[in-house]
Amino acid sequence: MDNFVLFHLGSDARVEVNSGEDGLTIEISHLRVRSFRLQLSWVRVQALASDDELLEDFLLDQLTIHRR
């Protein structure tokens, strides 16, 4: 996650990842995007983690949706 955000937004992006019983919560903030939070179930996390292309497409879509 950190490498993806670093590559697409830069080193000044802030990324927080927290795990819980129901899955992951990911918060991303940077000047080029409106700050946003993703809540992913463990089933979704497992699907994204097992397919690099799916993960990259999902994350790029999120950056595009939240672009300023």
LUMTIRO-370714 format. One record per residue (C-alpha): y, x, z; residue in three letters; chain; residue number from 0. Coordinates in nm, 2 decimals. Layout:
LUMTIRO-370714
       py       px       pz   gupa   palo   torse
        Y        X        Z    ALA      A     NUM
...
END
This chain:
LUMTIRO-370714
       py       px       pz   gupa   palo   torse
     0.00     0.00     0.00    MET      A       0
     0.25     0.27     0.10    ASP      A       1
     0.18     0.47    -0.22    ASN      A       2
     0.22     0.16    -0.44    PHE      A       3
     0.56     0.07    -0.28    VAL      A       4
     0.67     0.43    -0.28    LEU      A       5
     0.60     0.45    -0.66    PHE      A       6
     0.77     0.12    -0.75    HIS      A       7
     1.05     0.10    -0.50    LEU      A       8
     1.10     0.45    -0.35    GLY      A       9
     1.09     0.63    -0.02    SER      A      10
     1.35     0.41     0.14    ASP      A      11
     1.13     0.10     0.12    ALA      A      12
     1.01    -0.04     0.45    ARG      A      13
     0.65    -0.16     0.47    VAL      A      14
     0.48    -0.30     0.77    GLU      A      15
     0.11    -0.40     0.77    VAL      A      16
    -0.03    -0.58     1.07    ASN      A      17
    -0.39    -0.70     1.11    SER      A      18
    -0.50    -1.01     1.30    GLY      A      19
    -0.79    -1.23     1.34    GLU      A      20
    -0.71    -1.43     1.02    ASP      A      21
    -0.62    -1.14     0.79    GLY      A      22
    -0.33    -0.91     0.71    LEU      A      23
     0.04    -0.97     0.73    THR      A      24
     0.25    -0.74     0.50    ILE      A      25
     0.63    -0.72     0.52    GLU      A      26
     0.83    -0.53     0.25    ILE      A      27
     1.20    -0.48     0.24    SER      A      28
     1.42    -0.28     0.00    HIS      A      29
     1.75    -0.31    -0.17    LEU      A      30
     1.59    -0.40    -0.50    ARG      A      31
     1.39    -0.69    -0.36    VAL      A      32
     1.46    -0.98    -0.12    ARG      A      33
     1.26    -0.90     0.20    SER      A      34
     0.93    -1.08     0.19    PHE      A      35
     0.62    -1.13     0.39    ARG      A      36
     0.26    -1.18     0.26    LEU      A      37
    -0.01    -1.33     0.47    GLN      A      38
    -0.36    -1.26     0.32    LEU      A      39
    -0.69    -1.39     0.45    SER      A      40
    -0.96    -1.13     0.50    TRP      A      41
    -1.15    -1.29     0.21    VAL      A      42
    -0.84    -1.23    -0.01    ARG      A      43
    -0.80    -0.87     0.12    VAL      A      44
    -1.16    -0.79     0.04    GLN      A      45
    -1.12    -0.93    -0.31    ALA      A      46
    -0.80    -0.73    -0.37    LEU      A      47
    -0.95    -0.41    -0.22    ALA      A      48
    -1.26    -0.42    -0.44    SER      A      49
    -1.06    -0.45    -0.77    ASP      A      50
    -0.78    -0.20    -0.82    ASP      A      51
    -0.64    -0.38    -1.13    GLU      A      52
    -0.63    -0.71    -0.95    LEU      A      53
    -0.45    -0.55    -0.65    LEU      A      54
    -0.19    -0.39    -0.87    GLU      A      55
    -0.13    -0.71    -1.07    ASP      A      56
    -0.10    -0.91    -0.75    PHE      A      57
     0.15    -0.66    -0.60    LEU      A      58
     0.35    -0.63    -0.92    LEU      A      59
     0.38    -1.00    -0.93    ASP      A      60
     0.51    -1.01    -0.58    GLN      A      61
     0.77    -0.75    -0.65    LEU      A      62
     0.88    -0.94    -0.96    THR      A      63
     0.90    -1.27    -0.78    ILE      A      64
     1.12    -1.12    -0.50    HIS      A      65
     1.33    -0.90    -0.72    ARG      A      66
     1.71    -0.92    -0.67    ARG      A      67
END
